[in-house]
Each structure stands twice: as structure tokens, then as C-alpha cells.
């Protein structure tokens, strides 16, 4: 496992991060989910990412159980706030940030997190109120650093320019060979602002593993077929031309002795501004495969050809 510095912080994180949205929020049986967390730690994965809204607290609760007894210095813990926890609890007001962070710490069984992230931008709360509340959380020792997920570039700039508040050190965008949008504005802005990327869905909801075949039924045990998880699935990625293009990437991965999933993760990690790519898992063996992508040596021309193939789909 290789490690990278997270923005302008003193946090060093594993290139592969363990995400808890699917694994520990109820999508996977609890004992198996905990086994996945432990396998990740054993493989040198140190960055554990979750959110209060994952299963409305379930993911954090399971993580708290999984991490119990493990020395706090052995992992970097990140959670998020914004999405509804009840009919009245949502957003990034000062009251919500205080309430939700305290609840997250209790569920996670820790006295602080290393990174507290705004899960989205809150158009209903003044930015100054949000940034002041986040800064108060840092100064109270409840989080070491702050970050955001899927914020527009102008709001990132506005937060950076605000005086007397803590500065963001991380951004969490969706980023993959099938979703390269952050390359256009967010990554260049963050690269010059001391903000690193912690990427979600680097395997495009599993499509970049190659398990979905053009013209075939989706596998019965896949995310796309799941009645709960499938509702959030990007159906455009199941178009035959897209799936055919994904299959065309397999020979490129084989040239460097990687699986397609490892190749796709390595593509994300080719970007210097990316500190980590978040992976999920339904069984420990999947963690093993994905962790191997860290440190993969792939010639730039193979990545360029992959981008050409996907771009033509």
C-alpha cells in the first residue's frame, strides 16, 4: 500500500480508502461488513470514509463496532454531514453541524474524527455560518480538518477567501474513467489551493470491473439488480456501446497484469491531486483485489488509449 499527503494537512492517507456506504449501512450482513473493515486495515488501508446519512446512522454504528479496540492512531477517520437524518434534521446550519457531529462521534465511539466533510453545498444556509461552525468544531478538537463533497467551484473559491476560518483540505468528487468531469474545473482549482481529492465511485458503481456485459442480463447479485441500491444506479452506463467500450479496456489492463478494476483505480490514482480512491466491498476478497491497485505502474500511453476508447463510446 502506498500513501499520500492529504492537501495542506499533516494527514497521510492510503491511496485506497475504505468506504462504508454500501458495506456497513445495511447492504451487507454485519459480520461480513466488519470482516471487510478489518481486512482493509490489515492490508494497510488507513483512510476510512463514512457519513451520518449512510443508513441514517447505521454505517457509523457498525464502523464504531468494527474499530473498537483498534488503536486510534492506526486509522484516519472521515465522516460527513448534510443529508436528512429526520424530517427536521438536515443541512449545514451551525446547529446541525454541532448536533450531527456530536451524534457521529457517539456512534463511531471516538472523541474526534480526522476529517469532517460537507456532503453537499447547502444553499439554504449562509456560507459564513457553515464555515464558522466547521471552524469551531476544529478548534474544539472534534475534528482535525474539514472537507467538502461535490461543491461547485465558485463556492470553493468563496470559502477559501473567507477570513478567520479553517481551510478545506479535501474534496470528495465522483471521478472515474466514465465520469471525468472534475478534470475540468474542480481538480485544477483544488491543486492550486492545497486541497486533495478523495474520489468516490472510482469504479463507476462497479461497471469498470467489467461484470456487466453488453447484450446480457445484469448479474442477479449485482448492484444494478438490487431493488434498493439499483434505484441510485446510473443506467446510462449500461448502454451496450458503453459496456462494449469497458470490455475493450481489458486487454490494456492485461498488458500490465492488472484486472480491469485495478486498472480503473490506477487511472484515478494517476492524477497527482488525488490522495485516495474510495472502494466498497461485499466480501473481504474484493478488498484484496482493489488494494493491489495502489502503486501500480502503468504507462501513460495505456491510460491515453483507455480515455480514447471511453471517449468514443
N, C-alpha and C positions, 0 to 999 in steps of 0.2 A: 504494500500500500504506500502510495506517495501522498505528500501533504503540501498544502499551500497556505499562504497567509491570507486572512480574510480582510480585505480592504485596509483602511487606516486603523486597524485594531491590533492588539497583540495576540489575537486568536490564531492558532494554527489548526487547520481542519483537514480531514481526509478528503481526497479527491472524490471518493464515492461517499455519499451521505445516505443514511437510512431514513426513509420517510414512513410515516405512520398512518397516512390517510386510509389506505385500503387494509394494511396489515393489522393494525391494532384498534380500528374503530368499529369492529364488528364483522368485517368481511371475511376474516379468518378466525378459526377456532382459537380461543385464548391461549391454550398451552402451546400451540404451534406458533402463534404470533410471538409469544415470549421467547420461544426457541430461536426464531428468526432474529430477534433483537440480540440475543446472546451470541449467535453465530456471527453477526455483523461485528460485534465488539471483539470477538476472538480473531477475526480477520484483519483487525486494525482499523476498522471504520470507527471514527470517533465522533462525527457530527450526526446527531440525532435530531430530526426535524418533526414537529407536530403542530397542532393548533387546537385552540379550545373548541372550535366548531366541529372538529372531526368526531362524528358520533355524539356531538354535544357533550363533550367531556369524557366519553368512553376511551378514546385513544390516549389521552393524558393519564387516565386512571390506570390503564393496562401498562403504559410505559413506566409509571411510578412503581408498579409492582415488579416489572422486569428489571428496573435499575436499582431496586432496593438492595443494599449491601455492597454495591459496586462503588469503589472509591470515586468521589465526585470529580477528582482531577483527571479521571480516565476517559471522560467524555465531554463533548461540547453540546449543550442542550439549547435548542431553539424552539420557541413556540410563537403563536400568532394571536391577533385579536382583530375583530371587525364583524364577522358574520353573526347572525342571530343565535343567541343562546336561549331565548324565550321570546314571547310576544313583545316584550318591552326592552330586552337587553340586546343591544347591537350597536355597532358604530365605534367611533374613536373620540368620543367626548372624554373630558377629564374624569368624570365619574365612572364611565365604563372602563377606561383603561385601568384605573385603580381597582375597581371591583373585579374585573376579569383576570387581571394579573394575579391578584391575591388568590382567586379561586384556582387558577392554573398551578400556582406554586403548591397549593394544598393537594391537588390531585397528583401532581408529579412527585410529591414528598421531598421537595428541596426548598432551600431558603432563597435561592436565586436561580435565574436562568442566565445563560451566557448571551443570548440574543433574543430580543423581543421585537417581533415584526408586525407591521400593519398589513393585514391580509389583503386589503384593497384600500383605495383612497375614499375618504368619507366626504362627500360633497355637502353634507348637512352640518358639518362641524367646522368652525374656523381653523385653518391650518395652525395658527399660533396656539390655539388651545390644545390641539393634539401634540404639537412639538413640546410645549411646556410640560404637559403631563408625562410624556415619554422621558423628558429630561429629569423630571422629579423622580421617576422610577429608577433611573440610573443613579442619581445622587443618593437615593435611599438604599442602594445596594440590592435592589430586587432584580435588576438585570444589569449585565456589564455593558452591553452595547445594544443599538437599535438598528432595525432594518425595515424594509417595505417589500411588498409583492404587487407587481402589476400596476405601479403608479405611472401616470403619464409624465413625459419629460419636463413639461413646464412646472408641474408640482414638485418634482425632484429638485429642480433649479430653485424654486421658491423656498423650499425647506433649507437648502444649502445656504441661501443668502440671509437667512434669519439670524439675528444676533442673539447671543446669550442662551443658546440651546445646544443640546448634544447633536452631533452629526451622524448621519446614517453611515454604516459601514457595509451594508449588504442590500442587494436587490434580489428578489426571487421571481424570475420570469419563466413562462413556458418557453422552452428552447429546444429544438431538435432539428434533424435534417428535414423533417416535414413541417417545421414551424420556425422559420429563420428570422421572423420579424424583429426581434431585439437587436439584430445586427445593424439595423437602420438608424436608430436614434439612441436607445437606452444604453447599449453597451459602450458606444463611443463617449457618451456623457459620463457614465459611471467610471470609465477608465481614467478620465482626467480629474475625477472627483474623489478618489480614494474609496470607491465603492466596488465591491466584488459581487459577482453573480453566484447565487446558489440555485441551480436550474431545476425546475420541476418538469415532469413528463419528458425526460430526455429520450425515452423510447417510444414517444408518441402513443401513449396508452397501450403499449405492447405491440403495436403494428410493426415497429422496427426490430422486433425479434424474428419476424418472418413467419409467424404461426398462422397468419391469415392468408389464404391462398386465393388468387383470382379465380372466379367462377365456382368456388366451393362454398359450402355452408360454413358459417363461423363455428369454431370448436365449441362443443356444448359446455365445456368447463372454462371458457374464456370470459374476459371482462365484457366483451361486446354482447355476449349471450346472456349475461346475468341480468335478471329483471330489475335489480336495484342499481347496480353500477352501470349497466348499459344505458340508462337514461341520460348519463352525462358523457356518453361516448361520442366522439367526432365521427359521424357516419360518412363524411366526405372522404375519410382516409380508407374506407372500404370499397371505394370505386375500383373497378378492375384495372384501369390504367395505373392507378397509384400502387395497388398491390403488385402488379407486374413489375413496376419500377423498383419496388422494395426487393422483390426476388432477384432482380438484376444486380443488386448490391452484394449478394452472397459470394460470387467469385472474387470480388475485390477484397472482402474480409478474409477469404481463404488464402489469398496471396501472402497475408501476414499472420496466418494461423490463428485467426480470431473468429469467433462466432459472429453472426450478424449483430446481435445485441451488444457484444463487446466493441465491435467496430463503430456502432452508432454512438455509444458512450464515449469512445475515444475521439470521435468527431467533435462532440460537445467540448471535451477537455482540451482540444487543440487550441481553443481560444484562451489567451493568457488572462483575460479578465474574469474567466470562470474559475471560482475557487472549488466548487464541488457540483456534482450531478447527483440528484436525489433518486434513489431506486426504492421500489417497494418489493415485497416478496410474499408469496403464499406458502412457501416452504423453504427451509434453510438452504437447500441445494441451489436455488435461484440466487441467493446472496453470494454464494461461492463464484458462480459464473460471472455475475456483474462486477464483483470486486476485482476480478482479473483484468478488467479494462484499465485500471489505474496503472500508469506508467507504460502503456502500450506504445510501441514505436511504429508509427505509420507514416510512410512517405506522403508528402503534401500532394503529390500528383494523384494518389488514390482518393484522397478526400475531394480534390477538384473534380475527378471523374464522377464520384458519388453525387456531388452537387449538380453536375451537368445532367445526370440520369434523372434525379428527382425533379429538377427544374423543367425538364422536357415532358414530364408526366401530365 
